[in-house]
């Protein structure tokens, strides 16, 4: 009997150990499964928060907020379980043909998910597809024949000029363009002038630079006369009321570290001003790059003079233009827009795609 009792006790102990081990295994498995489910849940939530940041930035853009390259916003969920960060990146180099890219980062617990959204604008973003784009209509108002004077490498034959009627032209982020801290050291130069001014970039030692000519006068008739010769590398930004060019030259935009700036950003301090090209006596002017003027563009010629724009011109309106001007759209400004140009705030932006970074 004594041996039977001892055997029973041993059986009970062994059985208890087995039950304990089994219970521990079940508990560990359940905790492991619960942890795994929590991690999966957090990872999915992090993805949603990344998209939440992108949508928040798009909402702000649609309501008039302007972002510059590298600018970001941050926030947390109402419940406080996660956070987001959205960063604006322009120009869009994703190859998806957008105006910009927004990088969204969502974090929940130990997980961070990164998503990129290609941002498309409606309506006036198409302005960057044209050889010539104005707010009042394009070529038909001046009678230039398509076949001889317009060449569009990317969007031929539909995008030679702005259709007749009212159009919305993009506009530069003026505060960005005129802020020296946005440029690499030594690239940006500012010059302040009052009254009529003759400007030769070679004389000033400004070739190869981005030059901001700040108009500090108070007369809407004041004119900046640009004197060029030979091959000139220059990106010019100015608020001078009027601009006049009458030179034989090849004017090319500045390219630095793969970023090509516009040839000209002309945002005059007064309305009803002009950007005039006057080529007399067989002068030939070639402009290579993106030209923007929020003024009336006019061009006159004599003899065998010729103006060629290898890029795109965006102008507020067109004045008198002779038929000896050629537009060659050889860069895709819609797919890779000029830095820091903005379409009307009334245009709604939408993400065309989400792409996760792995």
C-alpha positions as CSV (number, residue, x, y, z in Angstrom):
1,X,0.0,0.0,0.0
2,X,2.8,2.3,0.8
3,X,4.4,1.8,-2.6
4,X,1.0,2.4,-4.3
5,X,0.6,5.7,-2.4
6,X,4.1,6.9,-3.4
7,X,3.4,6.0,-7.0
8,X,0.1,7.9,-6.9
9,X,1.9,11.0,-5.5
10,X,4.5,10.8,-8.2
11,X,1.8,10.5,-10.9
12,X,0.0,13.5,-9.5
13,X,3.3,15.5,-9.5
14,X,4.1,14.5,-13.0
15,X,0.6,15.3,-14.2
16,X,0.8,18.6,-12.4
17,X,4.1,19.4,-14.1
18,X,2.6,18.5,-17.5
19,X,-0.4,20.7,-16.9
20,X,1.8,23.5,-15.8
21,X,4.1,23.3,-18.8
22,X,1.1,23.1,-21.1
23,X,-0.6,26.1,-19.4
24,X,2.6,28.1,-19.6
25,X,3.0,27.1,-23.3
26,X,-0.6,28.2,-24.0
27,X,-0.1,31.4,-22.1
28,X,3.2,32.2,-23.9
29,X,1.6,31.4,-27.3
30,X,-1.4,33.6,-26.5
31,X,0.9,36.5,-25.4
32,X,3.0,36.0,-28.5
33,X,0.0,36.0,-30.7
34,X,-1.4,39.1,-28.9
35,X,1.9,40.9,-29.3
36,X,2.1,39.9,-33.0
37,X,-1.5,41.1,-33.6
38,X,-0.6,44.4,-31.8
39,X,2.4,44.9,-33.9
40,X,0.5,44.2,-37.1
41,X,-2.2,46.6,-36.0
42,X,0.4,49.3,-35.1
43,X,2.1,48.8,-38.4
44,X,-1.2,49.3,-40.3
45,X,-2.0,52.3,-38.2
46,X,1.4,53.8,-39.0
47,X,0.5,53.5,-42.7
48,X,-2.8,55.3,-42.2
49,X,-1.0,58.1,-40.3
50,X,1.5,58.6,-43.1
51,X,-1.4,59.0,-45.5
52,X,-3.1,61.3,-42.9
53,X,-0.1,63.7,-43.0
54,X,-0.2,63.8,-46.8
55,X,-3.9,64.5,-46.9
56,X,-3.4,67.2,-44.2
57,X,-0.8,69.0,-46.4
58,X,-2.9,68.7,-49.5
59,X,-5.9,70.2,-47.5
60,X,-3.7,73.1,-46.5
61,X,-2.5,73.6,-50.1
62,X,-6.1,73.6,-51.4
63,X,-6.9,76.3,-48.8
64,X,-4.2,78.7,-49.9
65,X,-1.1,77.5,-48.0
66,X,2.2,77.6,-49.9
67,X,5.0,75.2,-49.1
68,X,8.6,75.4,-50.3
69,X,11.0,72.5,-51.0
70,X,11.8,70.6,-47.8
71,X,9.1,72.3,-45.7
72,X,7.1,69.9,-43.4
73,X,4.2,69.7,-41.1
74,X,3.7,67.4,-38.1
75,X,0.8,66.3,-35.9
76,X,-0.7,63.6,-33.7
77,X,-3.9,61.7,-33.9
78,X,-6.8,63.0,-31.7
79,X,-6.5,59.9,-29.5
80,X,-2.7,60.4,-29.2
81,X,-1.8,56.9,-30.3
82,X,0.3,58.0,-33.3
83,X,1.9,60.8,-35.1
84,X,2.6,62.0,-38.7
85,X,5.1,64.1,-40.6
86,X,4.6,65.3,-44.2
87,X,7.3,66.9,-46.3
88,X,6.9,68.9,-49.5
89,X,9.4,68.0,-52.2
90,X,9.7,70.0,-55.5
91,X,10.4,69.6,-58.3
92,X,8.9,66.2,-58.5
93,X,11.5,63.8,-59.7
94,X,9.5,60.7,-59.3
95,X,8.8,60.4,-63.1
96,X,5.1,60.4,-62.5
97,X,4.6,63.8,-64.1
98,X,3.4,65.7,-61.1
99,X,3.8,69.2,-59.6
100,X,5.4,67.9,-56.4
101,X,5.9,64.9,-54.2
102,X,4.7,64.7,-50.6
103,X,6.6,62.3,-48.3
104,X,4.4,61.1,-45.5
105,X,5.8,59.4,-42.4
106,X,3.5,57.8,-39.8
107,X,4.6,56.4,-36.5
108,X,2.8,54.2,-34.0
109,X,4.7,52.5,-31.2
110,X,8.0,51.3,-32.6
111,X,6.8,51.3,-36.2
112,X,7.3,54.0,-38.8
113,X,5.9,53.7,-42.3
114,X,6.9,56.0,-45.2
115,X,4.6,56.8,-48.1
116,X,5.1,59.1,-51.1
117,X,2.3,60.8,-52.9
118,X,2.6,62.3,-56.4
119,X,0.6,65.5,-56.4
120,X,-1.3,66.5,-59.5
121,X,-2.9,69.9,-60.0
122,X,-5.9,70.5,-62.1
123,X,-6.6,73.1,-64.8
124,X,-3.9,75.7,-64.9
125,X,-1.0,73.3,-64.3
126,X,-1.4,72.5,-68.0
127,X,0.1,75.9,-68.6
128,X,3.5,74.3,-68.3
129,X,2.9,72.1,-71.4
130,X,2.7,75.0,-73.8
131,X,5.3,76.8,-76.0
132,X,3.5,80.1,-75.2
133,X,1.0,80.6,-72.5
134,X,-0.7,83.9,-71.5
135,X,-3.7,84.9,-69.4
136,X,-5.5,86.5,-72.4
137,X,-4.9,83.9,-75.1
138,X,-2.0,83.2,-77.3
139,X,-0.9,82.8,-80.9
140,X,-4.2,83.5,-82.7
141,X,-4.2,87.1,-81.4
142,X,-0.9,87.7,-83.3
143,X,-1.2,85.6,-86.3
144,X,1.9,83.4,-86.0
145,X,1.6,80.2,-88.2
146,X,1.9,77.0,-86.3
147,X,4.1,75.0,-88.7
148,X,6.8,77.6,-89.0
149,X,7.1,79.1,-85.5
150,X,6.0,76.5,-83.0
151,X,7.7,73.2,-82.2
152,X,6.6,71.1,-79.2
153,X,8.7,68.0,-78.7
154,X,6.6,66.5,-75.9
155,X,2.9,67.6,-76.4
156,X,2.8,68.2,-80.2
157,X,0.4,69.1,-81.7
158,X,-2.1,70.2,-79.0
159,X,0.1,72.5,-76.9
160,X,1.5,75.2,-79.1
161,X,-0.1,78.2,-77.4
162,X,-2.7,79.1,-74.8
163,X,-6.2,78.7,-76.3
164,X,-8.2,81.9,-76.8
165,X,-10.0,83.1,-73.8
166,X,-9.1,83.7,-70.2
167,X,-6.3,81.5,-68.8
168,X,-4.7,81.4,-65.4
169,X,-0.9,81.7,-65.5
170,X,1.3,80.2,-62.8
171,X,3.1,82.6,-60.5
172,X,6.5,82.4,-58.8
173,X,6.9,82.0,-55.1
174,X,8.4,85.5,-54.9
175,X,9.5,85.2,-51.2
176,X,11.5,82.1,-52.1
177,X,13.2,83.5,-55.2
178,X,14.3,86.6,-53.5
179,X,15.7,85.0,-50.3
180,X,19.4,84.5,-50.6
181,X,19.4,81.7,-48.0
182,X,17.6,79.5,-50.5
183,X,20.6,79.4,-52.8
184,X,24.0,77.7,-52.5
185,X,26.7,80.0,-51.2
186,X,28.0,82.4,-53.9
187,X,25.3,81.7,-56.4
188,X,22.8,84.5,-55.5
189,X,23.5,88.2,-56.0
190,X,21.1,91.1,-55.2
191,X,21.4,94.6,-56.8
192,X,19.2,97.5,-55.9
193,X,18.5,100.2,-58.6
194,X,16.2,103.2,-58.8
195,X,15.2,104.9,-62.0
196,X,16.1,103.8,-65.6
197,X,19.0,101.3,-65.5
198,X,21.3,99.7,-68.0
199,X,22.5,96.3,-66.9
200,X,25.3,94.2,-68.4
201,X,25.9,91.1,-66.4
202,X,29.4,90.8,-67.7
203,X,30.3,94.3,-66.5
204,X,28.9,93.5,-63.0
205,X,30.6,90.1,-62.9
206,X,27.3,88.4,-62.6
207,X,27.5,85.7,-65.3
208,X,26.8,82.2,-64.0
209,X,24.8,83.5,-61.1
210,X,21.2,84.0,-60.1
211,X,20.7,87.8,-59.9
212,X,17.9,89.6,-58.1
213,X,17.6,93.1,-59.5
214,X,15.4,94.9,-56.9
215,X,13.6,98.0,-58.1
216,X,13.6,100.6,-55.3
217,X,12.1,103.4,-57.3
218,X,8.6,104.7,-57.6
219,X,7.9,105.4,-61.3
220,X,5.9,102.9,-63.4
221,X,7.7,103.9,-66.6
222,X,11.2,103.1,-65.3
223,X,12.9,100.5,-67.5
224,X,15.7,98.0,-67.0
225,X,17.7,97.7,-70.2
226,X,19.5,94.4,-70.4
227,X,22.7,94.4,-72.5
228,X,23.9,91.0,-73.6
229,X,26.6,89.8,-75.9
230,X,28.0,86.4,-76.9
231,X,27.0,83.4,-74.8
232,X,25.7,84.4,-71.4
233,X,24.7,82.2,-68.4
234,X,22.3,84.2,-66.2
235,X,19.1,83.6,-64.3
236,X,17.5,87.0,-63.7
237,X,14.8,87.9,-61.1
238,X,13.4,91.4,-61.1
239,X,10.4,93.5,-60.1
240,X,11.5,96.3,-62.4
241,X,8.4,97.8,-64.0
242,X,9.6,97.4,-67.6
243,X,12.4,95.4,-69.3
244,X,14.0,96.1,-72.7
245,X,16.4,93.9,-74.6
246,X,18.0,94.7,-78.0
247,X,21.0,92.5,-78.2
248,X,22.6,89.7,-80.3
249,X,23.3,86.9,-77.8
250,X,22.6,83.4,-76.6
251,X,21.1,83.7,-73.1
252,X,21.0,80.5,-71.1
253,X,19.6,79.8,-67.7
254,X,21.9,78.9,-64.8
255,X,22.1,75.2,-63.9
256,X,23.6,74.3,-60.5
257,X,23.8,70.8,-59.1
258,X,21.2,69.5,-61.5
259,X,18.7,72.3,-60.8
260,X,18.0,74.6,-63.7
261,X,16.6,78.0,-62.7
262,X,14.3,80.1,-65.0
263,X,16.1,82.4,-67.4
264,X,13.8,85.3,-66.3
265,X,11.3,85.8,-63.5
266,X,9.8,89.2,-64.1
267,X,7.2,90.2,-61.5
268,X,6.8,94.0,-62.0
269,X,6.0,96.3,-59.1
270,X,3.3,98.0,-61.3
271,X,0.5,96.9,-63.6
272,X,0.4,97.8,-67.3
273,X,4.1,97.3,-67.8
274,X,6.1,95.6,-70.6
275,X,8.8,93.2,-71.4
276,X,10.0,94.3,-74.8
277,X,12.5,92.7,-77.2
278,X,13.6,95.1,-80.0
279,X,15.9,93.5,-82.6
280,X,17.0,96.1,-85.1
281,X,19.7,95.8,-87.7
282,X,19.9,92.0,-88.2
283,X,20.3,91.1,-84.5
284,X,19.7,87.5,-83.4
285,X,18.7,86.7,-79.8
286,X,18.3,83.1,-78.6
287,X,16.9,82.5,-75.1
288,X,17.4,79.0,-73.7
289,X,15.1,78.1,-70.8
290,X,11.9,79.1,-69.0
291,X,10.8,82.8,-69.4
292,X,8.2,84.3,-67.1
293,X,6.8,87.9,-67.2
294,X,3.7,89.1,-65.4
295,X,3.6,92.0,-67.9
296,X,2.8,92.5,-71.6
297,X,5.3,90.9,-73.9
298,X,6.1,92.7,-77.2
299,X,8.7,92.0,-79.9
300,X,9.7,94.0,-83.0
301,X,12.3,93.4,-85.7
302,X,14.0,94.8,-88.7
303,X,16.1,93.2,-91.4
304,X,17.0,89.5,-90.7
305,X,16.6,89.8,-87.0
306,X,15.2,86.8,-85.2
307,X,14.2,85.8,-81.6
308,X,14.2,82.1,-80.7
309,X,13.0,80.8,-77.3
310,X,14.2,77.2,-76.7
311,X,12.0,76.6,-73.7
312,X,8.7,78.2,-72.8
313,X,7.4,81.7,-72.4
314,X,4.6,82.5,-69.9
315,X,3.4,86.1,-70.1
316,X,0.5,88.0,-68.6
317,X,-0.5,89.2,-72.1
318,X,0.8,89.8,-75.6
319,X,1.3,93.1,-77.3
320,X,2.5,93.7,-80.9
321,X,4.6,90.8,-82.1
322,X,6.0,90.3,-85.5
323,X,6.1,86.9,-87.1
324,X,9.8,86.4,-86.7
325,X,9.9,84.6,-83.4
326,X,10.3,80.8,-82.9
327,X,9.2,78.8,-79.9
328,X,10.9,75.4,-79.4
329,X,9.5,73.5,-76.4
330,X,12.4,71.1,-75.9
331,X,12.2,70.6,-72.1
332,X,9.2,69.0,-70.4
333,X,8.2,71.7,-67.9
334,X,5.0,70.0,-67.1
335,X,6.8,66.8,-66.0
336,X,9.6,68.7,-64.4
337,X,8.3,72.2,-63.6
338,X,10.5,75.2,-62.9
339,X,11.3,75.4,-59.2
340,X,8.8,77.2,-57.0
341,X,6.1,78.0,-59.5
342,X,2.6,77.8,-58.2
343,X,-0.8,77.5,-59.9
344,X,-3.8,79.4,-58.7
345,X,-4.9,78.6,-55.2
346,X,-8.4,78.0,-56.5
347,X,-7.1,74.8,-58.2
348,X,-7.6,71.7,-56.2
349,X,-4.7,69.3,-55.7
350,X,-5.1,65.6,-55.5
351,X,-2.7,62.7,-54.9
352,X,-2.5,60.6,-58.1
353,X,-0.8,57.7,-56.4
354,X,0.6,56.4,-53.1
355,X,3.9,54.5,-53.1
356,X,5.4,53.0,-50.0
357,X,9.1,53.0,-49.3
358,X,10.5,49.6,-48.4
